Amino acid sequence: MDTVQSLDHTICQADEAAHLLGVSPTQVAESLRDVRHLDQAGRAAYAADTALEALIDLAMTHRQDCGRRGCPTCTAIRRTLAANLASLRTLRLDAIERSADPTGVV
């Protein structure tokens, strides 16, 4: 699966979840205004940051309610936190490298 197909698949899943949870097209348009001016790296960081914030909120709420050993939700949260942290750290390193090289060549 290439990048566009992967993004299309993820967008489709997110659209379905958004519809089920009552996210309006207006809410999506308002969020688009927040990211439209950002470059590709900025949009990626914004997406990762907002997803991680939501995941942290879910994780903390679930942790208070959960006490089961081997909980599949806790396992999914751990796996997703690890992936998001790795992605954010990579984005951060890329941003540091870009800012350290005035030519923009990394």
N, C-alpha and C positions, 0 to 999 in steps of 0.2 A: 504494500500500500504506500503510495507516495504522500508527500506532505499535504497536497490539496485534498486528496481522498481522505486522509486521516482527519484533517480539519472539518471536512464536510460531514464525516461520520460523527465527530464530537459535537458539532453544531446541531445536527439532527437530534441527537440524544438530549442535548441541552434545551432545544426548542420544545421537545416533548415534555420534559420535566417542568419547564417554565409554564407551559400551557396548563399542565395538571395542577400547578401551584398558584395559578392565577396571575402570573407576570404579564403585564400588558405591553403592547407594542410601544406605548408612550414611555414606559419605564426603560425599555431597551433603547429607544431613541435618546432619552436623557443621558443614559450611560455612554452612548456613542459620542455625545458632545464632550464627555470627559476624556475620551481617548483619541478622538479624531486628529488632534494637533500633535500627537506623539509620533516619534519615529518607530520603526519596527521593534527595536530593542525596548523602547519605552512601553509600547503596547504589550509586549510579552511580559515585561516586569509588572505592569498594571494587572494583567490577567492573573499572573501567578500570585501576586500579592493579595488580590481580592479573594481568590479561591482559597488561599492559605488562611486568610482571616476567617472565612466562613468555616473552614475545616477545623480550625482551632476552637471556634465557638461550639461547633457540634461535638468535638472531642471532649471539651470540658463539661458540657451538659450531659453527654452520654456517660462520662466517667462517674459523675455524681449518681446516676441512675443505675449503673451497671456494677455488678460484683461477681459476674459469672466467669469462671475459668474457661478459656478457649472460646470466648465470645467472638463470633465472626465479624461483628461490627467493629469491635476493638482491633481485630486483626486488619481489617480494611483501612481503618483510620491510621494505624501505625505504618502500613505500606504506603498509603497516600502521603502522609507527612514526610516520610523518608524521600519519596520521589520529588515532592514539592521543595523540600529543603535543598536537595541536590540541584534542582533547576534554578532556584533563586541564587544559590551560591555561584553557580556557573554564570548566570546573568550579571551578577555583581563583579566577578572577576573580569568578564568581557568589558564591562563599563569602565573599570579601573584601567585596563589595558588601553582602551580607546582614548581615555582622557590623558594618559601618560604619553601617548604618541601623537604629537601635534599634526602629523601628516595624515592621521586616520588609518594608517597601514599597521596592521597588527601582525 
